[in-house]
Amino acid sequence: MAYGDRGDRKMYTITCSECGKEAEVPFKPDGDRPVYCRECYQKKKPRRY
């Protein structure tokens, strides 16, 4: 599998814990931790300097 090739990766539909929007993530949520859509995740993750 080439770097960045995610063609056959299984995606899971989630409801964002922050905004309630439906989104897809490349992992199976365990139900114990919140999951976020791309936009909310970008807002929450720490900035890299």
Secondary structure by P-SEA (a helix, b strand, c coil): ccccccccbbbbbbccccccccccccccccccbbbbcaaaaaacccccc
